């Protein structure tokens, strides 16, 4: 009887060794399945994307698809740097929170503290309202359009609007979009102003503060706030869009030089370090991070909703908004998550962090006809 059992154990051992030698690990199989999502959508010689997926702190895939620039043989890899666009906002929010931690800022500080000559419509706006998009500041891109139509300054990819010009446009307005705290509306203006506040409160340029207090401590050695003429982007991907069915380079727009709302370049490997820093609470304690991860409430205590679509005035109430400081907080199919997308001239990006499942997916694209949000959720479906 013992001999039979022993032979059985030997057989199972040999079977396990054989499977390990000739079979594939679960991670290999996952990598192949994830790759099958991306490989068909990027043709040789086309701009494309980089993807990174992590589970339980382990990188499952870090892969590039396509080229950094049309007509160039340089391929996208995990260390290719993309313009993050609004993905930047979580870093601006972290910079503000670090200044709150050091006592140089408070969430209830008003704009009047930093800009004493700001017009009355905005003096009572708080730093917290800028962070969660309830400030009511006018949209600077809309103001730019009006200025140009009225014979004012003309901006272009060669003559881009700067942060101080955005502030001047906001100061020249007589009214805001709504009373601070009474509504929610996504605001690039708010995050440009936050970038200026970070510089004022810290006593150093926004790009330098982020390098010293976020990028360097997390060893994000290839991540930077790009300012033309002041620094350079290594291993850079250039943006592209489809025009008349053909991909063309569309790397810069008149608003590509603003900082706090979208000025960072990074790559998926550096962003994996950012994710790890958030997971380990390297920069701020779990308690100090809570304001960023708490859904905003309006001044009357109610839940905010997306602005009503003017093309559908009789539509039902728009969906509710769950936004903290630089993060959307809506769950996905019952899975709690923190996420943010970015989109600008030639680039689309996303980070999806499923905190209870210890899953993170990052997709950075240098073409606007791909949808990183949709693609990242296909990856998440395999990992959750």
Steps between C-alpha positions, in 0.01 A plus 500: 500500500782737591670423168186597311479830686869567442467429128200737492694779667793451264259514204345825624843653557617407150174630355548835676859528376389418146222758506736763638760429234268475202208713612460875555465694821174681575683833454619396152145410402369832634770689315400332176131576554573864583727528197221369279294807594762743371691327219221514240425871541846641418646432156877497431639851463199664669498697824351291778514460875667357806322285756592388850292275722573406860338254737594455867800728449639292212526629144313260272574684178694811396494527125511754218321483166576717198748783446571823684463713190375450145789435262735406784623146573512572876253261659287567805624309803417513873740794547356716222374830642151626414323825578263405783245779442239501780663193658726781635227619737565227758862625527388862539259384772781309673720812489226701672452226759872492575490876560201451731703233681785747553262776616559731203145458366154419632204361307283790620747770386328745264621631166521849651788376717714430193357754256383810695384675182286210377148624408219453755341203321797281596644631825306250713600196291701260716794276418277201574242618246772537238610144573154344467369714210233694688668842470290642215802656331437578130653266243817665372477325160156655449636843596790454255253430220300814579816712521619377161161564338499854641841584357696428816813284535537216251638179645644209301725193542793740446360772730349305789312647792698498827377467858531871576291582193231257616493676837474839329204380291323370811561830681348689207164323536212660689318181605569134551303207364319448832531581868791308656387166641153513343574275199761266357666560164834363385745789495837522330509862617489386861802275459702765316434729798598221740832465318563872552402468868746210544778726368395792726465288815819300449719787381625304200374429146222242472723268294778515761267436793356190331848373419629549855197382693340235275711378208840477674376329821316239291800460264288605201819601321347555154190696608491878466285808467588610149572864424640575156843659522543401866527121478491218247306174477707187444358206303203714405184385323341759271123537476289405198140523383303371205409753233306384193571143604877548523721535808682833518722654768304730735740531788434848639198727534460863616432369854784244522727724710281532810630300794272397786221373277705286263871577466668177614678244280562149635518132407330186626803381700525827692123498550526152651726661762235769555242226550728323748560826687124547535457141612774525762408855609857609433417870464200540731343282766178314432312751718648799315395346167136469602388846380619409149297179506176637646223581247419870484176638647352836408459781753146384583622144564355356180671277245620682188404395149662544162390819324184450295557450129375817326409287197260295714320754724216259580725208591481334840726616782865457390697231685658577836865594534744332739815712499760565767823692452636410156319163492167372377368247751214319325515120550519263203261204507500510878879537531614816684749697293684830460557608142564790266518545125692754296436631152667776301637575155641163383490310831255295708588343835351322800583345837256260666574396861278227649602542858334200666608267220860633493473544123629799301483555125673790322464574128675790324427566131658743252197498272151626573301242303571235765308483828731419795208505746314229311817298437611520864167362618536204263830429673339548841232248409775238466664587831208564737 
